[in-house]
């Protein structure tokens, strides 16, 4: 996984990526989005374990935290994606069907979205959006996974966008699934769903569950942006 800061060669590559994206056209983008939202999958997909091997724990939360600036802009454009319905349960009951759904969606999105930095894609350092044109970086993968999981009946309140410092010391976004067996992480860096403790990441903050305010995790200092793709 390369750093999101685009150097000279990367910038030229980014221009080619953007030209390729634009050539696909609106119709192709909508067709792609429809494809990745299909429930069915190839018969050759790997077998998914019935349940996580071990119960996780719930990550400890702290005081309110300021969201990443790009998240605030995303919420301005798509407010329904950021609203919290406190009538929904804060956690989901883990069972075989849920585990297989999580694994399937995680693997499907990871396979079908092509990584690109926000600088190359949008011409800005950090932008949160759905990768409906087939390209995106870390947070875009997770936003699509959340949308697909909600369409499959999971509650939005239990699916929390989360900011971490990853294994190479970069700001990174993952999707935290809060269950009665603990908090699990969907990540574009791996098809394996892990408990939050087993990722090796430093947890900084995530969406709160009682409103739009975010909450700190383990008292971490906040990165300026989610820079990885």
Order of alpha helices (4+ residues) and beta strands (2+ residues): alpha-beta-alpha-alpha-beta-alpha-beta-alpha-beta-beta-beta-beta-beta-beta
